[in-house]
Amino acid sequence: MAKRYGTSGGVEVTDDVIERLADEAERGFDPARLRPRGRPPIGAAAAKVTQVRLPPDLSQALDERAARDHTGPSEVIRKALMEYLKV
């Protein structure tokens, strides 16, 4: 039985998978198939991280809204701030 190393992207990583990926790498990659690295920009310049403390009820409401909108909490916060600040 092949050794298991966990999962990556929902795929069980085994010695066989590693061997197949190594063979593919030795043949060379098509750069067009590679995913871009890093977070996509959300504005004209690099975004600044700002921390904020939320009481439990507001944090829960944020998580519920993000789930309802099928997005992340950061996007909900950005939209709320843009509306509040009229930006």
Backbone bond lengths (Angstrom), bond angles and torsions (degrees), N, CA, C in turn:
res aa  C-N    CA-C-N  psi(-1)  N-CA   C-N-CA  omega(-1)  CA-C   N-CA-C  phi
1 M - - - 1.459 - - 1.529 109.47 -
2 A 1.310 116.85 137.03 1.453 122.46 -178.08 1.533 110.59 -71.44
3 K 1.345 115.11 145.50 1.459 120.12 176.89 1.522 109.09 -68.31
4 R 1.329 117.09 142.90 1.462 122.55 179.99 1.523 109.28 -109.86
5 Y 1.320 115.52 140.32 1.460 121.45 -176.32 1.524 112.85 -117.13
6 G 1.318 117.88 7.44 1.458 121.18 -176.52 1.514 109.36 109.50
7 T 1.327 116.11 -154.01 1.459 120.33 -179.63 1.520 110.11 -128.15
8 S 1.313 115.34 157.95 1.462 122.48 174.37 1.515 106.90 -140.56
9 G 1.311 116.81 115.93 1.455 120.49 -178.84 1.513 112.12 62.12
10 G 1.332 117.05 30.74 1.459 121.34 179.14 1.520 114.09 84.16
11 V 1.340 117.63 0.94 1.460 121.84 179.94 1.524 109.01 -103.91
12 E 1.330 116.40 129.71 1.465 121.58 176.99 1.523 109.10 -65.41
13 V 1.333 117.18 125.02 1.460 121.60 -179.72 1.529 108.35 -92.43
14 T 1.321 115.40 117.54 1.470 122.48 179.11 1.519 108.58 -125.95
15 D 1.330 116.47 173.99 1.463 120.32 175.66 1.525 110.66 -57.61
16 D 1.324 117.47 -38.24 1.463 121.01 179.87 1.533 111.39 -63.47
17 V 1.321 116.99 -42.37 1.461 120.84 179.07 1.523 109.68 -64.99
18 I 1.324 116.85 -43.44 1.461 120.78 179.43 1.524 110.35 -61.56
19 E 1.325 117.29 -43.04 1.464 121.69 178.53 1.537 111.06 -61.50
20 R 1.332 116.73 -44.44 1.469 120.85 179.11 1.522 111.12 -62.49
21 L 1.335 117.19 -43.47 1.458 120.71 179.70 1.530 111.36 -66.89
22 A 1.323 116.91 -37.55 1.467 120.74 177.52 1.526 110.50 -64.32
23 D 1.331 116.98 -43.00 1.470 120.68 177.02 1.523 110.94 -59.83
24 E 1.334 116.10 -43.50 1.464 120.61 179.19 1.520 110.57 -63.25
25 A 1.332 117.00 -41.37 1.465 121.16 -179.79 1.523 110.82 -64.89
26 E 1.314 117.25 -38.72 1.460 120.40 179.39 1.525 111.69 -66.35
27 R 1.326 117.40 -30.76 1.471 120.91 177.23 1.523 111.08 -75.21
28 G 1.324 117.23 -21.61 1.459 121.72 179.97 1.513 111.47 106.07
29 F 1.323 115.29 146.98 1.454 122.00 -179.53 1.517 110.75 -98.14
30 D 1.299 116.29 150.32 1.453 121.94 170.41 1.523 106.28 -88.97
31 P 1.337 119.17 110.83 1.466 121.10 -176.57 1.530 113.46 -55.52
32 A 1.321 117.59 -26.40 1.466 120.39 179.88 1.529 111.71 -66.66
33 R 1.352 117.08 -21.35 1.464 120.31 -179.43 1.523 112.86 -87.52
34 L 1.336 117.67 -10.19 1.460 120.98 -177.78 1.519 110.61 -78.65
35 R 1.323 115.61 142.31 1.463 120.61 177.33 1.524 109.27 -83.61
36 P 1.337 117.52 145.04 1.462 119.08 176.45 1.523 110.02 -64.84
37 R 1.317 116.06 147.99 1.461 120.74 179.89 1.516 110.64 -93.91
38 G 1.316 115.21 153.22 1.452 121.08 175.55 1.517 112.38 85.38
39 R 1.296 114.20 175.35 1.466 120.48 179.62 1.515 109.83 -81.89
40 P 1.319 116.59 143.95 1.462 118.09 176.16 1.535 109.69 -69.74
41 P 1.325 117.39 147.27 1.467 119.22 179.16 1.525 110.60 -66.18
42 I 1.340 115.87 147.39 1.465 120.04 178.64 1.524 111.08 -114.41
43 G 1.309 116.04 10.11 1.461 120.44 178.91 1.515 109.28 -166.48
44 A 1.335 115.79 -168.07 1.457 120.98 -177.46 1.528 111.81 -75.40
45 A 1.329 117.34 -24.21 1.465 121.70 -178.46 1.527 108.95 -128.75
46 A 1.318 115.34 174.79 1.458 119.95 178.54 1.525 109.80 -60.74
47 A 1.327 115.85 137.99 1.461 120.76 -179.31 1.528 110.30 -77.57
48 K 1.307 116.19 148.65 1.464 123.28 177.67 1.523 108.34 -102.43
49 V 1.314 116.00 135.35 1.463 120.99 176.96 1.527 108.15 -85.82
50 T 1.333 115.95 128.93 1.457 122.01 177.88 1.525 108.21 -127.28
51 Q 1.323 115.90 125.79 1.462 119.67 179.58 1.520 109.89 -90.00
52 V 1.319 114.24 148.92 1.463 119.94 176.12 1.529 107.63 -144.36
53 R 1.305 116.63 139.90 1.471 121.13 176.95 1.519 108.53 -92.19
54 L 1.324 115.62 132.28 1.462 120.75 179.24 1.521 109.73 -120.42
55 P 1.315 117.38 137.36 1.455 119.02 173.22 1.533 108.87 -66.22
56 P 1.326 117.26 156.71 1.465 120.97 -175.18 1.529 114.61 -52.80
57 D 1.339 117.73 -40.57 1.466 118.76 -177.92 1.528 112.22 -67.85
58 L 1.336 117.04 -37.41 1.461 120.46 178.27 1.530 110.75 -71.80
59 S 1.320 116.68 -37.75 1.463 120.86 176.60 1.523 111.00 -62.49
60 Q 1.311 116.66 -42.10 1.464 121.13 178.55 1.529 110.43 -65.22
61 A 1.324 116.82 -42.20 1.467 120.32 178.56 1.529 110.52 -63.46
62 L 1.321 117.23 -38.63 1.465 121.67 177.39 1.526 110.70 -62.18
63 D 1.339 116.51 -48.06 1.464 120.55 179.28 1.525 111.80 -61.54
64 E 1.324 116.51 -40.62 1.475 120.45 179.66 1.530 110.89 -65.65
65 R 1.338 117.05 -41.44 1.470 120.48 179.52 1.522 110.37 -66.05
66 A 1.339 116.97 -41.90 1.459 120.51 179.00 1.528 110.60 -61.97
67 A 1.314 116.95 -41.80 1.470 120.65 178.72 1.529 110.30 -65.20
68 R 1.325 116.60 -42.62 1.468 121.09 -179.70 1.529 111.15 -63.73
69 D 1.345 116.74 -36.02 1.462 121.90 -179.21 1.532 112.54 -88.23
70 H 1.326 117.34 -0.42 1.473 122.36 -177.62 1.528 111.32 54.48
71 T 1.322 115.35 48.05 1.459 121.56 179.75 1.526 108.39 -143.56
72 G 1.306 117.54 -173.87 1.451 121.28 179.56 1.511 111.97 -99.57
73 P 1.323 116.83 162.54 1.467 120.51 178.48 1.526 112.93 -57.70
74 S 1.329 117.75 -36.11 1.468 120.07 -179.28 1.522 111.36 -60.96
75 E 1.337 116.94 -41.01 1.459 120.49 179.82 1.524 110.79 -65.73
76 V 1.331 117.29 -39.92 1.467 120.77 178.03 1.528 109.82 -62.81
77 I 1.321 116.85 -43.32 1.468 121.07 179.94 1.523 110.14 -64.19
78 R 1.348 117.77 -45.13 1.473 119.98 179.19 1.528 111.12 -59.17
79 K 1.342 117.10 -46.07 1.468 120.31 -179.67 1.526 111.07 -62.41
80 A 1.332 116.71 -42.42 1.466 120.25 -179.70 1.528 110.83 -64.11
81 L 1.330 117.18 -42.04 1.463 120.04 179.42 1.519 111.77 -67.47
82 M 1.328 117.51 -40.81 1.469 120.19 178.48 1.518 111.25 -60.97
83 E 1.340 115.67 -41.05 1.458 119.35 178.14 1.526 111.27 -68.07
84 Y 1.316 117.07 -44.90 1.467 121.05 -178.34 1.526 111.76 -65.49
85 L 1.334 116.59 -40.32 1.465 121.10 -177.34 1.527 112.72 -89.51
86 K 1.339 116.86 -1.83 1.467 122.00 -179.26 1.528 111.95 57.12
87 V 1.327 115.68 44.25 1.482 121.92 -179.85 1.499 109.25 -98.19
